[in-house]
């Protein structure tokens, strides 16, 4: 839903009045750009709620579109904070400093400083801990909300294993995992996939040399697409058996399969699978 500049400028003026507490509409060019960004951000939110509230072929006035979008941003912020507060009591970072700093320390700072009215487009945080889903196209509360959802899914996945089991895997793959900025869920997930492909019980934390040789031959003989299909099939069975067929978790972990398949193929070609699994 696009609007001409002349439709948006009056909204900027009204927002500027609120920003200056009705004392003046005179603001800097940079501040005017910020307020215009806030308005466009809120209007853009209509794309997410259009199907529920508006007819797709109906263009509503820019002011109304902004008001609906702004209300949705506020509602989304409240939902994100509620979700964060539900996750935190059971949150465990497995000694990953990056995960702890980003989620336990960083997210509260976002909610403390987030300006819903005048700069909702500002993400504030760099979100140094990388999640498996690509969230680069998001900004503001959209990005933070998706990030919180991703961490919630990672926590659900990891909590199926004893904490010591997880940290043992992380230590085996990278002895400096505590300071690493890698995604710990992906590391454990890759390890689990190795057990599934070799038919090993997850209780057995160590694979034998014959297991690595089996996977090496398997990955060398097939192409990348076939590896992806095998991993997808293994993941689907795993989620069905251990997570009551949780489709949201399945979709999230599936985001990592493409990258994992490439690295497994390269590791097999170079005979270093034990550095990944």
C-alpha positions as CSV (number, residue, x, y, z in Angstrom):
1,X,0.0,0.0,0.0
2,X,1.9,3.0,-1.3
3,X,1.2,6.7,-0.5
4,X,2.4,9.9,-2.1
5,X,4.7,12.2,-0.2
6,X,1.9,14.9,0.1
7,X,-0.2,12.3,2.0
8,X,2.6,11.5,4.4
9,X,4.0,15.0,5.2
10,X,1.0,16.1,7.3
11,X,1.4,13.0,9.4
12,X,5.1,13.9,9.9
13,X,3.9,17.3,11.0
14,X,1.5,15.9,13.6
15,X,4.1,13.5,14.9
16,X,6.6,16.4,15.1
17,X,4.2,18.3,17.3
18,X,4.0,15.4,19.6
19,X,7.7,15.0,19.7
20,X,8.2,18.7,20.6
21,X,5.2,18.5,23.0
22,X,3.3,21.0,20.9
23,X,5.9,23.7,21.4
24,X,7.0,23.7,17.8
25,X,6.9,21.9,14.5
26,X,10.4,23.0,13.7
27,X,12.7,20.0,13.8
28,X,16.0,19.1,12.2
29,X,16.2,17.4,8.8
30,X,17.6,14.2,10.5
31,X,14.7,14.1,12.9
32,X,12.2,14.6,10.2
33,X,13.7,11.6,8.3
34,X,13.5,9.6,11.5
35,X,9.8,10.4,12.0
36,X,9.1,9.7,8.3
37,X,10.8,6.3,8.8
38,X,8.6,5.7,11.9
39,X,5.4,6.4,9.8
40,X,6.5,4.2,6.9
41,X,7.4,1.4,9.3
42,X,3.9,1.5,10.9
43,X,2.2,1.6,7.5
44,X,4.3,-1.3,6.3
45,X,2.9,-3.3,9.2
46,X,-0.4,-3.3,7.4
47,X,1.0,-5.9,5.0
48,X,1.0,-8.3,8.0
49,X,-2.5,-7.6,9.1
50,X,-4.2,-6.7,5.8
51,X,-5.8,-10.0,5.3
52,X,-7.5,-9.8,8.7
53,X,-8.6,-6.2,8.8
54,X,-8.7,-4.7,5.4
55,X,-9.8,-5.5,1.9
56,X,-6.7,-6.0,-0.3
57,X,-8.1,-3.8,-3.0
58,X,-9.2,-1.0,-0.6
59,X,-6.8,1.9,0.0
60,X,-7.4,3.6,3.2
61,X,-6.3,7.2,4.1
62,X,-2.6,7.4,5.0
63,X,-3.4,8.8,8.5
64,X,-5.7,5.8,9.2
65,X,-3.1,3.4,7.9
66,X,-0.5,4.8,10.1
67,X,-2.8,4.7,13.2
68,X,-3.7,1.0,12.6
69,X,0.0,0.1,12.0
70,X,1.2,2.0,15.1
71,X,-1.4,0.2,17.2
72,X,-0.2,-3.1,15.8
73,X,3.5,-2.2,16.6
74,X,2.5,-1.5,20.2
75,X,0.6,-4.8,20.4
76,X,3.5,-6.7,18.9
77,X,5.9,-5.2,21.3
78,X,3.7,-6.3,24.2
79,X,3.5,-9.9,22.8
80,X,7.3,-10.0,22.3
81,X,7.9,-8.9,25.9
82,X,5.4,-11.4,27.2
83,X,7.1,-14.2,25.2
84,X,10.5,-13.1,26.5
85,X,9.3,-13.2,30.1
86,X,7.9,-16.7,29.6
87,X,11.2,-18.0,28.2
88,X,13.6,-16.4,30.7
89,X,12.7,-18.4,33.9
90,X,13.9,-21.6,32.2
91,X,16.5,-20.0,30.0
92,X,19.9,-21.8,29.9
93,X,22.8,-20.5,27.9
94,X,25.1,-23.6,28.2
95,X,28.0,-21.3,29.1
96,X,27.8,-19.6,25.7
97,X,28.8,-16.0,26.5
98,X,27.5,-14.7,23.2
99,X,24.0,-16.2,23.8
100,X,23.9,-15.0,27.3
101,X,25.0,-11.4,26.5
102,X,22.6,-11.2,23.5
103,X,19.5,-12.7,25.1
104,X,19.7,-12.4,28.8
105,X,21.4,-9.0,28.9
106,X,20.7,-7.4,25.5
107,X,16.9,-7.9,25.1
108,X,15.9,-6.2,28.3
109,X,17.9,-3.2,27.1
110,X,15.9,-3.2,23.9
111,X,12.6,-3.0,25.7
112,X,14.0,-0.4,28.1
113,X,15.0,2.0,25.2
114,X,12.7,1.1,22.4
115,X,10.8,4.1,21.1
116,X,7.5,2.8,19.8
117,X,6.1,6.2,18.9
118,X,9.0,8.1,17.4
119,X,11.5,5.4,16.2
120,X,9.9,2.0,16.0
121,X,12.2,1.1,13.1
122,X,15.3,1.1,15.3
123,X,16.4,-2.4,16.3
124,X,18.9,-0.9,18.8
125,X,20.7,-4.2,19.3
126,X,23.2,-5.8,16.9
127,X,22.0,-9.3,18.0
128,X,25.4,-10.8,17.9
129,X,24.2,-14.4,18.6
130,X,23.3,-15.8,15.1
131,X,20.0,-17.7,14.9
132,X,19.3,-20.3,12.2
133,X,16.7,-18.3,10.5
134,X,17.6,-15.4,8.2
135,X,16.2,-12.3,10.0
136,X,18.3,-9.7,8.1
137,X,15.3,-8.2,6.3
138,X,13.6,-7.3,9.6
139,X,14.1,-4.2,11.7
140,X,12.7,-2.8,15.0
141,X,10.3,-4.9,17.0
142,X,9.8,-7.2,13.9
143,X,13.4,-8.4,14.2
144,X,13.4,-8.6,17.9
145,X,10.2,-10.6,18.1
146,X,11.4,-13.1,15.4
147,X,14.7,-13.4,17.3
148,X,13.0,-14.1,20.6
149,X,10.8,-16.8,18.9
150,X,14.0,-18.4,17.4
151,X,15.7,-18.5,20.8
152,X,12.5,-20.1,22.3
153,X,12.6,-22.8,19.7
154,X,16.3,-23.4,20.3
155,X,15.7,-23.7,24.0
156,X,12.9,-26.2,23.4
157,X,15.3,-28.3,21.2
158,X,18.2,-28.2,23.6
159,X,16.2,-28.9,26.8
160,X,15.4,-32.4,25.5
161,X,19.0,-33.3,26.4
162,X,20.8,-33.1,29.8
163,X,22.8,-29.8,30.1
164,X,26.0,-31.8,30.5
165,X,25.3,-33.7,27.3
166,X,25.0,-30.5,25.4
167,X,28.1,-28.9,26.8
168,X,30.1,-32.1,26.2
169,X,29.2,-31.9,22.5
170,X,30.0,-28.2,22.3
171,X,33.4,-28.9,24.0
172,X,34.2,-31.8,21.6
173,X,33.5,-29.7,18.5
174,X,35.1,-26.5,19.8
175,X,37.0,-26.2,23.0
176,X,36.6,-22.5,22.9
177,X,32.8,-22.7,22.5
178,X,32.2,-20.5,25.6
179,X,33.7,-17.5,23.7
180,X,32.5,-18.6,20.2
181,X,29.9,-16.6,18.3
182,X,28.5,-19.8,16.6
183,X,25.0,-21.0,17.0
184,X,25.1,-23.8,19.7
185,X,21.8,-25.3,18.6
186,X,23.2,-26.0,15.1
187,X,26.3,-27.7,16.6
188,X,24.1,-30.0,18.7
189,X,21.7,-30.5,15.9
190,X,24.5,-31.6,13.5
191,X,25.8,-34.0,16.1
192,X,22.3,-35.5,16.6
193,X,21.9,-35.9,12.8
194,X,25.1,-38.0,12.8
195,X,23.7,-40.3,15.3
196,X,20.4,-40.7,13.4
197,X,22.2,-41.4,10.1
198,X,24.4,-44.1,11.7
199,X,21.6,-45.6,13.7
200,X,23.2,-44.8,17.0
201,X,21.3,-44.1,20.1
202,X,21.4,-40.5,21.3
203,X,22.5,-41.8,24.7
204,X,25.8,-42.7,23.1
205,X,27.6,-39.4,23.0
206,X,30.6,-40.7,21.2
207,X,30.7,-42.1,17.6
208,X,33.2,-44.7,16.6
209,X,35.7,-44.5,13.7
210,X,33.5,-47.0,11.7
211,X,30.6,-44.5,12.0
212,X,32.7,-41.7,10.6
213,X,33.9,-43.9,7.7
214,X,30.3,-44.9,7.0
215,X,29.2,-41.3,6.8
216,X,32.2,-40.4,4.8
217,X,31.5,-42.9,2.1
218,X,27.8,-42.0,2.1
219,X,28.5,-38.3,1.6
220,X,31.2,-38.8,-1.0
221,X,29.0,-41.0,-3.1
222,X,25.9,-38.8,-3.3
223,X,25.4,-35.2,-4.5
224,X,24.5,-32.2,-2.3
225,X,20.8,-32.4,-3.0
226,X,20.6,-36.0,-2.0
227,X,22.4,-35.2,1.3
228,X,19.8,-32.4,1.9
229,X,17.0,-34.9,1.3
230,X,18.5,-37.4,3.7
231,X,19.0,-34.8,6.4
232,X,15.4,-33.5,5.9
233,X,14.1,-37.0,6.2
234,X,16.1,-37.7,9.4
235,X,15.0,-34.4,10.9
236,X,11.3,-35.1,10.2
237,X,11.5,-38.5,11.9
238,X,13.4,-37.0,14.8
239,X,10.9,-34.2,15.4
240,X,8.0,-36.6,15.1
241,X,9.4,-39.1,17.6
242,X,10.9,-36.7,20.2
243,X,8.9,-33.4,19.8
244,X,5.4,-34.6,19.1
245,X,5.7,-33.6,15.5
246,X,6.2,-29.9,16.3
247,X,6.0,-28.3,12.9
248,X,7.3,-24.9,14.0
249,X,10.4,-26.5,15.4
250,X,10.8,-28.6,12.3
251,X,10.6,-25.5,10.1
252,X,13.1,-23.7,12.2
253,X,15.7,-26.5,12.2
254,X,15.1,-27.0,8.5
255,X,16.6,-23.6,8.0
256,X,20.0,-24.9,8.9
257,X,20.0,-28.0,6.7
258,X,21.3,-26.4,3.5
259,X,24.4,-25.0,5.3
260,X,24.9,-28.2,7.3
261,X,24.7,-30.3,4.1
262,X,27.4,-28.2,2.4
263,X,29.7,-28.5,5.4
264,X,29.2,-32.2,5.8
265,X,30.0,-32.8,2.1
266,X,33.2,-30.7,2.4
267,X,34.2,-32.4,5.6
268,X,33.6,-35.9,4.1
269,X,35.7,-34.9,1.0
270,X,38.5,-33.8,3.3
271,X,38.1,-36.7,5.7
272,X,37.5,-34.5,8.8
273,X,33.9,-35.4,9.7
274,X,34.9,-35.9,13.3
275,X,35.4,-32.1,13.5
276,X,31.7,-31.6,12.9
277,X,30.0,-34.6,14.5
